[in-house]
Amino acid sequence: MFYAYKLIGSMIVPPGLLCVITAVFSFVLFRAKKQKILSAAMLMLSISIWFMSTSVGSSIITGSLEMRYLNSLPDTKDPVAFLILSGGSNCDREGAAVIPGVYSLERIYSAVTAADSTKDVLIFSGGNVYGYDQRTEAEIMGDCARNMGWKGKILLEISSRTTAENMIYTKRMLSDKNFKDIVIVTNAFHIPRSMLRAHSVFTGKNLFSLSSGLATSSIFRGIPDLFPDAHNFSLSCLGIKEWIGILAFKIIG
């Protein structure tokens, strides 16, 4: 009874509702003359949305990215640069960006708890991406790190708008600094694309990766993992975006 309740609940709101609507259209088109191809296309769309909206689907699409890299940190007494990529910010009631978003908070926390404040430096990279805000992503993240208790050195890279620019502008900023080891800090699903960019930019450096945790689960926990929901659909969309970014990098650099 509980599973039936949960299933019905997932089918009366998007994305489950979209699956129902497209499936109904597929049935109607199948009964119409000369609409079999369109009917099959609608059915495939319904199945695709359902798959992307399940925990199983997000695990296959996005989880496969998250499992590519293990967390690794340099074993050295020399200063290490932790490059924390921005992951968005949240706004106040006036629409001004004031605090890091969830992904940014996870990245900041991972860096603050992993780095040695007596020697390492945290580099927050992220500009005013769309030009809407008075403060940059990096500035907001830097303030948050201080509020979390970070007492060490902070550098702000405030011009970048993309992952590629994160790397390029940070390299320019570090041109007069002698860091041999750089740790890329971001969410696990974003690490494969970020590391590709990092290796193409930070030549001659020792690169490491530190994820802020997994967003998907690789363990099948039961029937509810087959129910569609917006959270898993969002995770699948994030994964698809990353796969497209990786493909684009390999094709055009």
CYANA upper distance limits for C-alpha pairs under 8 A (distance plus 0.5 A):
  1 MET  CA      5 TYR  CA      6.69
  2 PHE  CA      6 LYS  CA      6.79
  3 TYR  CA      7 LEU  CA      6.53
  3 TYR  CA    223 ILE  CA      8.46
  3 TYR  CA    224 PRO  CA      7.67
  4 ALA  CA      8 ILE  CA      6.59
  5 TYR  CA      9 GLY  CA      6.65
  6 LYS  CA     10 SER  CA      6.71
  6 LYS  CA    224 PRO  CA      8.40
  7 LEU  CA     11 MET  CA      6.80
  7 LEU  CA    224 PRO  CA      8.43
  7 LEU  CA    227 PHE  CA      6.73
  8 ILE  CA     12 ILE  CA      6.99
  9 GLY  CA     13 VAL  CA      7.61
 10 SER  CA     14 PRO  CA      8.12
 10 SER  CA     15 PRO  CA      8.43
 10 SER  CA     16 GLY  CA      6.11
 10 SER  CA     17 LEU  CA      8.16
 10 SER  CA    227 PHE  CA      7.25
 10 SER  CA    228 PRO  CA      6.57
 10 SER  CA    229 ASP  CA      6.72
 11 MET  CA     15 PRO  CA      8.16
 11 MET  CA     16 GLY  CA      4.80
 11 MET  CA     17 LEU  CA      5.49
 11 MET  CA     19 CYS  CA      8.44
 11 MET  CA     20 VAL  CA      7.67
 11 MET  CA    228 PRO  CA      8.09
 12 ILE  CA     16 GLY  CA      7.04
 12 ILE  CA     17 LEU  CA      5.62
 13 VAL  CA     17 LEU  CA      5.55
 14 PRO  CA     18 LEU  CA      6.28
 14 PRO  CA    229 ASP  CA      7.88
 14 PRO  CA    230 ALA  CA      7.29
 15 PRO  CA     19 CYS  CA      7.08
 15 PRO  CA     49 ILE  CA      7.60
 15 PRO  CA     50 TRP  CA      7.99
 15 PRO  CA     53 SER  CA      7.41
 15 PRO  CA    228 PRO  CA      7.23
 15 PRO  CA    229 ASP  CA      6.74
 15 PRO  CA    230 ALA  CA      6.47
 15 PRO  CA    233 PHE  CA      8.00
 16 GLY  CA     20 VAL  CA      6.99
 16 GLY  CA     50 TRP  CA      7.26
 16 GLY  CA     53 SER  CA      8.33
 16 GLY  CA    228 PRO  CA      6.07
 16 GLY  CA    229 ASP  CA      7.23
 17 LEU  CA     21 ILE  CA      6.72
 18 LEU  CA     22 THR  CA      6.57
 18 LEU  CA     46 SER  CA      7.78
 18 LEU  CA     49 ILE  CA      8.22
 19 CYS  CA     23 ALA  CA      6.52
 19 CYS  CA     45 LEU  CA      8.39
 19 CYS  CA     46 SER  CA      5.08
 19 CYS  CA     47 ILE  CA      7.58
 19 CYS  CA     49 ILE  CA      6.82
 19 CYS  CA     50 TRP  CA      6.66
 20 VAL  CA     24 VAL  CA      6.65
 20 VAL  CA     46 SER  CA      7.81
 21 ILE  CA     25 PHE  CA      6.78
 22 THR  CA     26 SER  CA      6.59
 22 THR  CA     42 MET  CA      6.29
 22 THR  CA     43 LEU  CA      7.17
 22 THR  CA     45 LEU  CA      7.60
 22 THR  CA     46 SER  CA      5.90
 23 ALA  CA     27 PHE  CA      6.82
 23 ALA  CA     42 MET  CA      7.24
 23 ALA  CA     43 LEU  CA      6.07
 23 ALA  CA     46 SER  CA      6.26
 24 VAL  CA     28 VAL  CA      6.78
 25 PHE  CA     29 LEU  CA      6.57
 25 PHE  CA     39 SER  CA      7.88
 25 PHE  CA     42 MET  CA      7.47
 26 SER  CA     30 PHE  CA      6.52
 26 SER  CA     38 LEU  CA      8.05
 26 SER  CA     39 SER  CA      4.88
 26 SER  CA     40 ALA  CA      7.22
 26 SER  CA     41 ALA  CA      8.29
 26 SER  CA     42 MET  CA      5.65
 26 SER  CA     43 LEU  CA      5.95
 27 PHE  CA     31 ARG  CA      7.03
 27 PHE  CA     39 SER  CA      7.34
 28 VAL  CA     32 ALA  CA      7.10
 28 VAL  CA     39 SER  CA      8.29
 29 LEU  CA     33 LYS  CA      8.37
 29 LEU  CA     35 GLN  CA      6.03
 29 LEU  CA     36 LYS  CA      7.22
 29 LEU  CA     38 LEU  CA      7.51
 29 LEU  CA     39 SER  CA      5.56
 30 PHE  CA     35 GLN  CA      6.60
 30 PHE  CA     36 LYS  CA      5.74
 30 PHE  CA     39 SER  CA      5.72
 30 PHE  CA     40 ALA  CA      8.32
 31 ARG  CA     35 GLN  CA      8.40
 32 ALA  CA     36 LYS  CA      8.25
 35 GLN  CA     39 SER  CA      6.51
 36 LYS  CA     40 ALA  CA      6.66
 37 ILE  CA     41 ALA  CA      6.74
 38 LEU  CA     42 MET  CA      6.70
 39 SER  CA     43 LEU  CA      6.73
 40 ALA  CA     44 MET  CA      6.66
 41 ALA  CA     45 LEU  CA      6.70
 42 MET  CA     46 SER  CA      6.74
 43 LEU  CA     47 ILE  CA      6.74
 44 MET  CA     48 SER  CA      6.48
 45 LEU  CA     49 ILE  CA      6.67
 46 SER  CA     50 TRP  CA      6.72
 47 ILE  CA     51 PHE  CA      6.56
 48 SER  CA     52 MET  CA      6.61
 49 ILE  CA     53 SER  CA      6.59
 49 ILE  CA    233 PHE  CA      8.19
 50 TRP  CA     54 THR  CA      7.06
 50 TRP  CA    228 PRO  CA      6.32
 51 PHE  CA     56 VAL  CA      7.94
 51 PHE  CA     57 GLY  CA      5.56
 51 PHE  CA    228 PRO  CA      8.08
 52 MET  CA     57 GLY  CA      5.34
 52 MET  CA     58 SER  CA      6.41
 52 MET  CA     61 ILE  CA      8.46
 52 MET  CA    228 PRO  CA      8.41
 52 MET  CA    232 ASN  CA      7.31
 52 MET  CA    233 PHE  CA      5.67
 52 MET  CA    236 SER  CA      6.12
 52 MET  CA    237 CYS  CA      8.38
 53 SER  CA     57 GLY  CA      7.08
 53 SER  CA     58 SER  CA      7.53
 53 SER  CA    227 PHE  CA      8.05
 53 SER  CA    228 PRO  CA      4.99
 53 SER  CA    229 ASP  CA      5.79
 53 SER  CA    230 ALA  CA      6.85
 53 SER  CA    231 HIS  CA      7.92
 53 SER  CA    232 ASN  CA      5.39
 53 SER  CA    233 PHE  CA      4.49
 53 SER  CA    234 SER  CA      8.25
 53 SER  CA    236 SER  CA      7.82
 54 THR  CA     58 SER  CA      6.81
 54 THR  CA    225 ASP  CA      6.44
 54 THR  CA    226 LEU  CA      5.75
 54 THR  CA    227 PHE  CA      6.17
 54 THR  CA    228 PRO  CA      5.22
 54 THR  CA    229 ASP  CA      6.96
 54 THR  CA    232 ASN  CA      6.14
 54 THR  CA    233 PHE  CA      7.48
 55 SER  CA     59 SER  CA      6.51
 55 SER  CA    216 THR  CA      7.79
 55 SER  CA    217 SER  CA      7.72
 55 SER  CA    225 ASP  CA      5.49
 55 SER  CA    226 LEU  CA      7.09
 55 SER  CA    227 PHE  CA      8.37
 55 SER  CA    228 PRO  CA      8.39
 55 SER  CA    232 ASN  CA      6.31
 56 VAL  CA     60 ILE  CA      6.84
 56 VAL  CA    218 SER  CA      8.31
 56 VAL  CA    220 PHE  CA      7.70
 56 VAL  CA    225 ASP  CA      6.76
 56 VAL  CA    226 LEU  CA      7.18
 57 GLY  CA     61 ILE  CA      6.62
 57 GLY  CA    232 ASN  CA      8.21
 57 GLY  CA    236 SER  CA      7.57
 58 SER  CA     62 THR  CA      5.89
 58 SER  CA     63 GLY  CA      7.01
 58 SER  CA    216 THR  CA      7.10
 58 SER  CA    232 ASN  CA      6.14
 58 SER  CA    233 PHE  CA      7.51
 58 SER  CA    235 LEU  CA      6.37
 58 SER  CA    236 SER  CA      5.18
 58 SER  CA    239 GLY  CA      8.28
 59 SER  CA     63 GLY  CA      4.69
 59 SER  CA     64 SER  CA      7.22
 59 SER  CA    216 THR  CA      5.94
 59 SER  CA    217 SER  CA      6.49
 59 SER  CA    218 SER  CA      6.28
 60 ILE  CA     64 SER  CA      6.20
 61 ILE  CA     65 LEU  CA      8.08
 61 ILE  CA    236 SER  CA      6.38
 61 ILE  CA    239 GLY  CA      6.32
 61 ILE  CA    240 ILE  CA      7.43
 62 THR  CA     66 GLU  CA      7.09
 62 THR  CA    189 PHE  CA      6.81
 62 THR  CA    216 THR  CA      7.70
 62 THR  CA    235 LEU  CA      7.18
 62 THR  CA    236 SER  CA      6.30
 62 THR  CA    238 LEU  CA      7.66
 62 THR  CA    239 GLY  CA      4.77
 62 THR  CA    240 ILE  CA      7.82
 63 GLY  CA     67 MET  CA      6.82
 63 GLY  CA    189 PHE  CA      7.60
 63 GLY  CA    214 LEU  CA      8.36
 63 GLY  CA    215 ALA  CA      8.20
 63 GLY  CA    216 THR  CA      6.10
 63 GLY  CA    217 SER  CA      7.62
 63 GLY  CA    218 SER  CA      7.38
 63 GLY  CA    239 GLY  CA      8.45
 64 SER  CA     68 ARG  CA      7.30
 65 LEU  CA    188 ALA  CA      7.76
 65 LEU  CA    189 PHE  CA      5.73
 65 LEU  CA    190 HIS  CA      8.19
 65 LEU  CA    191 ILE  CA      8.38
 65 LEU  CA    192 PRO  CA      7.13
 65 LEU  CA    239 GLY  CA      7.90
 66 GLU  CA    188 ALA  CA      5.13
 66 GLU  CA    189 PHE  CA      5.05
 66 GLU  CA    190 HIS  CA      8.19
 66 GLU  CA    191 ILE  CA      7.99
 66 GLU  CA    192 PRO  CA      8.44
 66 GLU  CA    214 LEU  CA      7.00
 67 MET  CA    188 ALA  CA      8.14
 68 ARG  CA    192 PRO  CA      7.41
 69 TYR  CA    188 ALA  CA      8.30
 69 TYR  CA    191 ILE  CA      7.88
 69 TYR  CA    192 PRO  CA      7.77
 69 TYR  CA    209 SER  CA      7.87
 70 LEU  CA    209 SER  CA      7.93
 70 LEU  CA    210 LEU  CA      8.23
 71 ASN  CA    208 PHE  CA      8.18
 71 ASN  CA    209 SER  CA      6.10
 71 ASN  CA    210 LEU  CA      5.28
 71 ASN  CA    211 SER  CA      6.82
 72 SER  CA    208 PHE  CA      6.07
 72 SER  CA    209 SER  CA      6.13
 72 SER  CA    210 LEU  CA      6.76
 73 LEU  CA    183 VAL  CA      7.51
 73 LEU  CA    208 PHE  CA      6.49
 73 LEU  CA    209 SER  CA      7.72
 73 LEU  CA    210 LEU  CA      7.96
 74 PRO  CA     80 VAL  CA      8.36
 74 PRO  CA    181 ASP  CA      7.39
 74 PRO  CA    208 PHE  CA      7.69
 78 ASP  CA    119 LYS  CA      7.86
 79 PRO  CA    119 LYS  CA      5.59
 79 PRO  CA    120 ASP  CA      5.26
 79 PRO  CA    121 VAL  CA      7.75
 79 PRO  CA    179 PHE  CA      7.33
 79 PRO  CA    181 ASP  CA      8.37
 80 VAL  CA    119 LYS  CA      7.86
 80 VAL  CA    120 ASP  CA      5.31
 80 VAL  CA    121 VAL  CA      6.91
 80 VAL  CA    179 PHE  CA      6.89
 80 VAL  CA    180 LYS  CA      7.85
 80 VAL  CA    181 ASP  CA      5.88
 80 VAL  CA    182 ILE  CA      6.54
 80 VAL  CA    183 VAL  CA      7.96
 81 ALA  CA    120 ASP  CA      6.54
 81 ALA  CA    121 VAL  CA      5.63
 81 ALA  CA    122 LEU  CA      6.65
 81 ALA  CA    123 ILE  CA      7.36
 81 ALA  CA    179 PHE  CA      7.07
 81 ALA  CA    181 ASP  CA      6.90
 81 ALA  CA    182 ILE  CA      5.29
 81 ALA  CA    183 VAL  CA      6.71
 82 PHE  CA    111 ALA  CA      7.36
 82 PHE  CA    115 ALA  CA      7.90
 82 PHE  CA    120 ASP  CA      7.94
 82 PHE  CA    121 VAL  CA      6.68
 82 PHE  CA    122 LEU  CA      5.39
 82 PHE  CA    123 ILE  CA      6.35
 82 PHE  CA    182 ILE  CA      6.34
 82 PHE  CA    183 VAL  CA      5.20
 82 PHE  CA    184 ILE  CA      6.70
 82 PHE  CA    185 VAL  CA      7.31
 83 LEU  CA    122 LEU  CA      6.79
 83 LEU  CA    123 ILE  CA      5.28
 83 LEU  CA    124 PHE  CA      6.69
 83 LEU  CA    125 SER  CA      7.57
 83 LEU  CA    182 ILE  CA      7.39
 83 LEU  CA    183 VAL  CA      6.41
 83 LEU  CA    184 ILE  CA      5.51
 83 LEU  CA    185 VAL  CA      6.35
 84 ILE  CA    107 ARG  CA      7.05
 84 ILE  CA    108 ILE  CA      7.44
 84 ILE  CA    111 ALA  CA      7.77
 84 ILE  CA    122 LEU  CA      7.66
 84 ILE  CA    123 ILE  CA      6.46
 84 ILE  CA    124 PHE  CA      5.52
 84 ILE  CA    125 SER  CA      6.68
 84 ILE  CA    184 ILE  CA      6.80
 84 ILE  CA    185 VAL  CA      5.20
 84 ILE  CA    186 THR  CA      6.80
 85 LEU  CA    104 SER  CA      8.25
 85 LEU  CA    107 ARG  CA      8.15
 85 LEU  CA    124 PHE  CA      6.80
 85 LEU  CA    125 SER  CA      5.70
 85 LEU  CA    126 GLY  CA      7.13
 85 LEU  CA    163 THR  CA      8.19
 85 LEU  CA    166 ASN  CA      7.48
 85 LEU  CA    184 ILE  CA      8.18
 85 LEU  CA    185 VAL  CA      6.89
 85 LEU  CA    186 THR  CA      6.35
 86 SER  CA    104 SER  CA      6.18
 86 SER  CA    124 PHE  CA      7.52
 86 SER  CA    125 SER  CA      6.40
 86 SER  CA    126 GLY  CA      5.71
 86 SER  CA    137 GLU  CA      6.68
 86 SER  CA    138 ALA  CA      7.27
 86 SER  CA    141 MET  CA      8.14
 86 SER  CA    186 THR  CA      8.45
 87 GLY  CA    100 PRO  CA      8.19
 87 GLY  CA    101 GLY  CA      7.19
 87 GLY  CA    102 VAL  CA      8.26
 87 GLY  CA    103 TYR  CA      5.71
 87 GLY  CA    104 SER  CA      4.97
 88 GLY  CA    100 PRO  CA      6.77
 88 GLY  CA    101 GLY  CA      5.67
 88 GLY  CA    102 VAL  CA      8.34
 88 GLY  CA    103 TYR  CA      7.53
 88 GLY  CA    104 SER  CA      6.65
 88 GLY  CA    137 GLU  CA      7.41
 89 SER  CA     97 ALA  CA      6.48
 89 SER  CA     98 VAL  CA      7.57
 89 SER  CA     99 ILE  CA      6.14
 89 SER  CA    100 PRO  CA      4.55
 89 SER  CA    101 GLY  CA      4.53
 89 SER  CA    102 VAL  CA      8.28
 89 SER  CA    104 SER  CA      7.71
 89 SER  CA    137 GLU  CA      7.37
 89 SER  CA    140 ILE  CA      8.47
 90 ASN  CA     97 ALA  CA      5.96
 90 ASN  CA     98 VAL  CA      6.82
 90 ASN  CA     99 ILE  CA      5.94
 90 ASN  CA    100 PRO  CA      6.36
 90 ASN  CA    101 GLY  CA      5.64
 91 CYS  CA     95 GLY  CA      5.66
 91 CYS  CA     96 ALA  CA      5.47
 91 CYS  CA     97 ALA  CA      4.62
 91 CYS  CA     98 VAL  CA      6.05
 91 CYS  CA     99 ILE  CA      7.39
 92 ASP  CA     96 ALA  CA      6.10
 92 ASP  CA     97 ALA  CA      7.05
 92 ASP  CA     98 VAL  CA      6.98
 96 ALA  CA    133 ASP  CA      6.52
 96 ALA  CA    134 GLN  CA      7.83
 97 ALA  CA    133 ASP  CA      6.62
 97 ALA  CA    134 GLN  CA      8.23
 97 ALA  CA    135 ARG  CA      7.68
 98 VAL  CA    140 ILE  CA      7.11
 99 ILE  CA    140 ILE  CA      6.59
 99 ILE  CA    141 MET  CA      8.05
 99 ILE  CA    144 CYS  CA      7.96
100 PRO  CA    104 SER  CA      5.92
100 PRO  CA    105 LEU  CA      6.24
100 PRO  CA    137 GLU  CA      8.03
100 PRO  CA    140 ILE  CA      6.86
100 PRO  CA    141 MET  CA      6.56
100 PRO  CA    144 CYS  CA      7.98
101 GLY  CA    105 LEU  CA      6.57
102 VAL  CA    106 GLU  CA      6.78
103 TYR  CA    107 ARG  CA      6.87
103 TYR  CA    187 ASN  CA      7.44
104 SER  CA    108 ILE  CA      6.62
104 SER  CA    141 MET  CA      7.82
105 LEU  CA    109 TYR  CA      6.60
105 LEU  CA    141 MET  CA      8.34
106 GLU  CA    110 SER  CA      6.71
106 GLU  CA    187 ASN  CA      8.22
106 GLU  CA    212 SER  CA      5.88
106 GLU  CA    213 GLY  CA      8.29
107 ARG  CA    111 ALA  CA      6.81
107 ARG  CA    185 VAL  CA      6.66
107 ARG  CA    186 THR  CA      5.96
107 ARG  CA    187 ASN  CA      7.23
107 ARG  CA    211 SER  CA      7.84
107 ARG  CA    212 SER  CA      5.74
108 ILE  CA    112 VAL  CA      6.58
108 ILE  CA    141 MET  CA      7.54
108 ILE  CA    144 CYS  CA      8.22
108 ILE  CA    145 ALA  CA      6.83
109 TYR  CA    113 THR  CA      6.57
109 TYR  CA    145 ALA  CA      8.04
109 TYR  CA    148 MET  CA      8.18
109 TYR  CA    212 SER  CA      8.30
110 SER  CA    114 ALA  CA      6.57
110 SER  CA    185 VAL  CA      8.12
110 SER  CA    210 LEU  CA      8.06
110 SER  CA    211 SER  CA      7.89
110 SER  CA    212 SER  CA      6.06
111 ALA  CA    115 ALA  CA      6.30
111 ALA  CA    122 LEU  CA      7.94
111 ALA  CA    185 VAL  CA      7.31
111 ALA  CA    210 LEU  CA      8.42
112 VAL  CA    145 ALA  CA      7.31
112 VAL  CA    148 MET  CA      8.15
112 VAL  CA    150 TRP  CA      6.72
115 ALA  CA    120 ASP  CA      6.67
115 ALA  CA    121 VAL  CA      8.33
115 ALA  CA    122 LEU  CA      8.43
116 ASP  CA    120 ASP  CA      5.86
116 ASP  CA    152 GLY  CA      8.32
117 SER  CA    121 VAL  CA      7.80
117 SER  CA    150 TRP  CA      7.27
117 SER  CA    151 LYS  CA      6.51
117 SER  CA    152 GLY  CA      4.75
117 SER  CA    153 LYS  CA      7.70
118 THR  CA    152 GLY  CA      6.58
119 LYS  CA    152 GLY  CA      7.80
120 ASP  CA    152 GLY  CA      7.55
120 ASP  CA    153 LYS  CA      7.56
121 VAL  CA    152 GLY  CA      7.09
121 VAL  CA    153 LYS  CA      5.42
121 VAL  CA    154 ILE  CA      6.13
121 VAL  CA    155 LEU  CA      7.68
122 LEU  CA    152 GLY  CA      8.35
122 LEU  CA    153 LYS  CA      6.92
122 LEU  CA    154 ILE  CA      5.38
122 LEU  CA    155 LEU  CA      6.73
123 ILE  CA    154 ILE  CA      6.37
123 ILE  CA    155 LEU  CA      5.18
123 ILE  CA    156 LEU  CA      6.25
123 ILE  CA    157 GLU  CA      7.57
124 PHE  CA    138 ALA  CA      5.43
124 PHE  CA    139 GLU  CA      8.22
124 PHE  CA    141 MET  CA      7.17
124 PHE  CA    142 GLY  CA      7.05
124 PHE  CA    154 ILE  CA      8.07
124 PHE  CA    155 LEU  CA      6.89
124 PHE  CA    156 LEU  CA      5.59
124 PHE  CA    157 GLU  CA      6.55
125 SER  CA    137 GLU  CA      7.90
125 SER  CA    138 ALA  CA      5.75
125 SER  CA    156 LEU  CA      6.70
125 SER  CA    157 GLU  CA      5.12
125 SER  CA    158 ILE  CA      6.72
125 SER  CA    159 SER  CA      8.45
125 SER  CA    160 SER  CA      7.34
125 SER  CA    166 ASN  CA      6.30
125 SER  CA    170 THR  CA      7.78
126 GLY  CA    136 THR  CA      7.05
126 GLY  CA    137 GLU  CA      5.40
126 GLY  CA    138 ALA  CA      5.34
126 GLY  CA    157 GLU  CA      6.73
126 GLY  CA    158 ILE  CA      5.79
126 GLY  CA    159 SER  CA      6.91
126 GLY  CA    160 SER  CA      5.66
126 GLY  CA    161 ARG  CA      6.75
126 GLY  CA    166 ASN  CA      7.27
127 GLY  CA    136 THR  CA      5.19
127 GLY  CA    137 GLU  CA      5.91
127 GLY  CA    138 ALA  CA      6.83
127 GLY  CA    157 GLU  CA      7.71
127 GLY  CA    158 ILE  CA      4.71
127 GLY  CA    159 SER  CA      4.97
127 GLY  CA    160 SER  CA      5.44
127 GLY  CA    161 ARG  CA      6.28
128 ASN  CA    132 TYR  CA      7.59
128 ASN  CA    133 ASP  CA      6.81
128 ASN  CA    134 GLN  CA      8.24
128 ASN  CA    135 ARG  CA      7.17
128 ASN  CA    136 THR  CA      4.99
128 ASN  CA    137 GLU  CA      6.75
128 ASN  CA    158 ILE  CA      7.82
128 ASN  CA    159 SER  CA      7.71
128 ASN  CA    160 SER  CA      8.40
128 ASN  CA    161 ARG  CA      7.69
129 VAL  CA    136 THR  CA      8.29
129 VAL  CA    137 GLU  CA      8.49
129 VAL  CA    160 SER  CA      7.81
129 VAL  CA    161 ARG  CA      5.33
135 ARG  CA    139 GLU  CA      6.98
135 ARG  CA    140 ILE  CA      7.48
136 THR  CA    140 ILE  CA      6.98
136 THR  CA    158 ILE  CA      6.58
137 GLU  CA    141 MET  CA      6.67
137 GLU  CA    158 ILE  CA      7.80
138 ALA  CA    142 GLY  CA      6.51
138 ALA  CA    156 LEU  CA      6.21
138 ALA  CA    157 GLU  CA      6.89
138 ALA  CA    158 ILE  CA      6.29
139 GLU  CA    143 ASP  CA      6.82
139 GLU  CA    156 LEU  CA      7.21
139 GLU  CA    158 ILE  CA      7.94
140 ILE  CA    144 CYS  CA      6.86
141 MET  CA    145 ALA  CA      6.75
142 GLY  CA    146 ARG  CA      7.00
142 GLY  CA    154 ILE  CA      7.54
142 GLY  CA    156 LEU  CA      7.86
143 ASP  CA    147 ASN  CA      6.82
144 CYS  CA    148 MET  CA      6.70
145 ALA  CA    149 GLY  CA      7.06
145 ALA  CA    150 TRP  CA      6.14
146 ARG  CA    150 TRP  CA      5.40
146 ARG  CA    151 LYS  CA      7.31
157 GLU  CA    166 ASN  CA      8.34
157 GLU  CA    169 TYR  CA      7.52
157 GLU  CA    170 THR  CA      6.81
157 GLU  CA    173 MET  CA      8.01
159 SER  CA    169 TYR  CA      7.78
160 SER  CA    165 GLU  CA      5.38
160 SER  CA    166 ASN  CA      5.76
160 SER  CA    169 TYR  CA      7.20
161 ARG  CA    165 GLU  CA      6.78
161 ARG  CA    166 ASN  CA      7.71
162 THR  CA    166 ASN  CA      6.69
163 THR  CA    167 MET  CA      7.14
163 THR  CA    194 SER  CA      7.12
163 THR  CA    197 ARG  CA      7.99
164 ALA  CA    168 ILE  CA      6.81
164 ALA  CA    197 ARG  CA      6.62
165 GLU  CA    169 TYR  CA      6.21
165 GLU  CA    170 THR  CA      8.46
166 ASN  CA    170 THR  CA      6.53
167 MET  CA    171 LYS  CA      6.60
167 MET  CA    197 ARG  CA      7.43
167 MET  CA    198 ALA  CA      6.53
167 MET  CA    201 VAL  CA      6.96
167 MET  CA    202 PHE  CA      8.21
168 ILE  CA    172 ARG  CA      6.99
168 ILE  CA    201 VAL  CA      6.97
169 TYR  CA    173 MET  CA      6.76
170 THR  CA    174 LEU  CA      6.69
171 LYS  CA    175 SER  CA      6.58
171 LYS  CA    201 VAL  CA      7.87
171 LYS  CA    202 PHE  CA      7.32
174 LEU  CA    178 ASN  CA      8.09
174 LEU  CA    179 PHE  CA      8.31
179 PHE  CA    205 LYS  CA      8.37
180 LYS  CA    205 LYS  CA      5.85
180 LYS  CA    206 ASN  CA      6.52
181 ASP  CA    205 LYS  CA      6.53
181 ASP  CA    206 ASN  CA      5.23
181 ASP  CA    207 LEU  CA      6.53
181 ASP  CA    208 PHE  CA      8.07
182 ILE  CA    205 LYS  CA      7.57
182 ILE  CA    206 ASN  CA      6.74
182 ILE  CA    207 LEU  CA      5.61
182 ILE  CA    208 PHE  CA      6.72
183 VAL  CA    207 LEU  CA      6.38
183 VAL  CA    208 PHE  CA      5.05
183 VAL  CA    209 SER  CA      5.84
183 VAL  CA    210 LEU  CA      7.16
184 ILE  CA    191 ILE  CA      8.38
184 ILE  CA    194 SER  CA      8.17
184 ILE  CA    195 MET  CA      7.93
184 ILE  CA    207 LEU  CA      7.81
184 ILE  CA    208 PHE  CA      6.61
184 ILE  CA    209 SER  CA      5.32
184 ILE  CA    210 LEU  CA      6.58
185 VAL  CA    191 ILE  CA      8.36
185 VAL  CA    209 SER  CA      6.62
185 VAL  CA    210 LEU  CA      5.35
185 VAL  CA    211 SER  CA      6.33
185 VAL  CA    212 SER  CA      7.81
186 THR  CA    190 HIS  CA      6.87
186 THR  CA    191 ILE  CA      6.70
186 THR  CA    210 LEU  CA      7.24
186 THR  CA    211 SER  CA      5.84
186 THR  CA    212 SER  CA      6.64
187 ASN  CA    191 ILE  CA      6.83
187 ASN  CA    211 SER  CA      5.51
187 ASN  CA    212 SER  CA      5.54
187 ASN  CA    213 GLY  CA      7.01
187 ASN  CA    214 LEU  CA      7.93
188 ALA  CA    192 PRO  CA      8.37
188 ALA  CA    210 LEU  CA      8.50
188 ALA  CA    211 SER  CA      5.32
188 ALA  CA    212 SER  CA      6.98
188 ALA  CA    213 GLY  CA      6.69
188 ALA  CA    214 LEU  CA      6.38
188 ALA  CA    215 ALA  CA      8.19
189 PHE  CA    214 LEU  CA      8.09
189 PHE  CA    215 ALA  CA      8.25
189 PHE  CA    238 LEU  CA      8.44
189 PHE  CA    239 GLY  CA      7.24
189 PHE  CA    242 GLU  CA      7.98
190 HIS  CA    194 SER  CA      6.66
190 HIS  CA    242 GLU  CA      7.21
191 ILE  CA    195 MET  CA      6.34
191 ILE  CA    209 SER  CA      7.69
191 ILE  CA    211 SER  CA      7.60
192 PRO  CA    196 LEU  CA      6.83
192 PRO  CA    246 ILE  CA      8.36
193 ARG  CA    197 ARG  CA      6.94
193 ARG  CA    242 GLU  CA      7.20
193 ARG  CA    245 GLY  CA      7.38
193 ARG  CA    246 ILE  CA      6.07
194 SER  CA    198 ALA  CA      6.53
195 MET  CA    199 HIS  CA      6.48
195 MET  CA    209 SER  CA      8.09
196 LEU  CA    200 SER  CA      6.92
196 LEU  CA    246 ILE  CA      8.42
197 ARG  CA    201 VAL  CA      6.85
198 ALA  CA    202 PHE  CA      6.16
198 ALA  CA    207 LEU  CA      8.24
199 HIS  CA    203 THR  CA      6.72
199 HIS  CA    207 LEU  CA      7.95
215 ALA  CA    235 LEU  CA      8.06
216 THR  CA    235 LEU  CA      8.20
220 PHE  CA    225 ASP  CA      7.34
221 ARG  CA    225 ASP  CA      7.02
222 GLY  CA    226 LEU  CA      8.38
223 ILE  CA    227 PHE  CA      7.86
228 PRO  CA    232 ASN  CA      7.97
228 PRO  CA    233 PHE  CA      8.22
229 ASP  CA    233 PHE  CA      6.95
230 ALA  CA    234 SER  CA      6.58
231 HIS  CA    235 LEU  CA      6.85
232 ASN  CA    236 SER  CA      6.62
233 PHE  CA    237 CYS  CA      6.76
234 SER  CA    238 LEU  CA      6.79
235 LEU  CA    239 GLY  CA      6.80
236 SER  CA    240 ILE  CA      6.70
237 CYS  CA    241 LYS  CA      6.70
238 LEU  CA    242 GLU  CA      6.84
239 GLY  CA    243 TRP  CA      6.70
240 ILE  CA    244 ILE  CA      6.66
241 LYS  CA    245 GLY  CA      6.69
242 GLU  CA    246 ILE  CA      6.66
243 TRP  CA    247 LEU  CA      6.67
244 ILE  CA    248 ALA  CA      6.55
245 GLY  CA    249 PHE  CA      6.63
246 ILE  CA    250 LYS  CA      6.81
247 LEU  CA    251 ILE  CA      6.74
248 ALA  CA    252 ILE  CA      6.37
248 ALA  CA    253 GLY  CA      7.43
249 PHE  CA    253 GLY  CA      4.75
